[in-house]
Amino acid sequence: MEKCIFELDFKVRDYECDLQGIVNNANYLHYFEHTRHEFLDTININVLELHNQGVDPVIARVNMALKAPLTSGDEFVSKLYITKEGIKYAFHQDLFRKEDNRVVAKAVIEAVCLVHGKLTHSELFDNAFAPYIK
């Protein structure tokens, strides 16, 4: 991922795997979400504090492709970059297995902002993301 602005290391835990011994598809969404939240923490954005102020970034759309399976104990890295499309922020996120640097999952996750329950443009996120959007 050439445009990567943030990355986070993970290790697959046994309970994340299904009967086939591979990571259950739903867990990839957890990996992606945890990566986004950790990124936000690094730029001093706390989702709970924002919610308490009436500002809620919410996921509007997820497009995910699973490319190769992860199994228990696999170590992998989650990488992301951001683009802006109108009032939406698109988080482009890829997971790479460390052993062979193979792409195991790709996603584009679109987020929008609600302020006191109304869909709106977010100056707060525009300013926070400005250094990262090319």
N, C-alpha and C positions, 0 to 999 in steps of 0.2 A: 504494500500500500504506500504509494509515493507521497501522498499528501497528509500522512499521519500526523496528528497534533497531540495525541495522547495514547498511551498503551498501558495495559494492566495484565499482570501474570495471574494464571489460575492453575489449579490441579483438580482433575475430575475426582469427585468423591463417590464411593460405592453406591450410595443411595440415589444418585442421579441417573443410574443406569436402569434400563428396563430388562425384561426377561431374556432379550437377545444379547445382553451384555454390552450394549452401546448406550450412550447418553440419550435419554428420552428427549424427543423434539422440543417439548415445552421448556426444558432447562436452558436451551440456547437463548430464549428470551430473557431468562434471569441473568445469564452472563452478560448479555447486551445491556440490560438495565443497570446492573451493578457497575459496569464500565462507565455508563453515562453519569451516574450519580457520583462516582469517584472523580470523574473529570470536573463536574460542577463543584465538588468540594475543593479541588485545587484552585479554582478561580473564585473561591469564597461565596458560592451560591448554595444556600441551604434550602432544600425544597420544603421542609417543614416550616421554617421561618417564613418563607414566601406564602405558603398556604395560610398561615396565621394572619398575614397581611391582606388576604383575599386574592393573591396572585397564584394561579395554578398552571404550570406547564403540563400539558396532557398529550398523550400519544394519540394521533389521529389516524395513522396508517402504518402498517408493517409489511414489508416485502422481504421475505427471507428465503434463502436457498441453502439447503444442506448439501455439502459437496463430498464429504468423507466422514466416517464415523469417528467419534472419540470413545475411548473405553476407560474403565476404572484405572486411576493412577496416571493417565496421560496428562502431561503438562502442556499448556497452550498459552498463547498471548492474544489478547483482545486489543484491536487497534481501531481508532476512529478519526474521522475528520467531519467538518460541518460545512453545509452550503445553506443558502437562504433562497427560498422560492416564494415570493409574495410575503404573506405573513407566516409562512411555515418555515421551520428549521428542519433540514434533513440531516440526520446523523447517519453517515456512511460507516458501517462497522463490519469488520472482518475478523474472524478467528483463525489463527495459525497454530497447528500442532508444532511444538518445539522440536521434536525428534527429527522431523524431515522438512519443516517449514511449509508443509502442505496447507492450503486453504481448506478449512473444514466447514466453514459457514460464512455466508455473506448476507448482509441485510442493509436495507435503507429504511430508517425509522423516522417518520415525520412527526414533529411535535408542533403544537400550537399553544397559544397562551390565552387563558381565561382570566379576566380581572373582574372580581365580584360576580362570577358566573357568566360574563359576556365575552364572546370571542373578540379579540382585539389585537392590534399591533403592540409589541412590547419594546419600549425604549430601553428598559432595564436589560433585556437579553440582547438587543442590538448592540448596546455599549459593551456588555460583557463578552460577546462573541466576536466583536469587530476585529480584534487582533488575530483571530483564527480563521476567519472567512476570507478566502482569496478571491 
